[in-house]
């Protein structure tokens, strides 16, 4: 194989490993590029060496019979902080309700979840008015223009 073809294979391997969810076996890469596995192994080794020489924050590693990208151990403290602190996902109210149902009733099917969610009182249902006023913790404080019957605005009562 000529040098230009090897460079093209190296770039393609980087692209494949970047999007792969699972480690990619060298045999699969060899099939994709119609090249011997030894050639693919050499290309990956040269990529690894280049990343080390350049001091990159990532590396190619062989895991579970295939190759994948992963962060370099030298930057693990920063990656860990990013993953734990910088990526907190905020769940919507609907997602939290669904998660609570799954946690309480598991195992549960989607149909059962939908059935439970349909029976939960909403501000537009008559049942909601009785629920929120009977516990003496929520007060009806006004009306909001929405698409349903008599929507009401609710707020928690002051405990002071």
Buried (B, 14 or more C-beta within 10 A) or exposed (E): EEEEEBEEBBEBBBEBBEEBEEBBBBEBBBEBBEBEEEBBBBBBEEBBEEBEEEEBEBBBEBEEEBBBBBBBEEEEEEBEEEEEEEEEEEEEEEEEBBEEBBEEEEEBEEEEBEEBEEEEEEBBBEEBBEEBEEEEEBBBEEEEEEEEEEBBEBEEEEEE
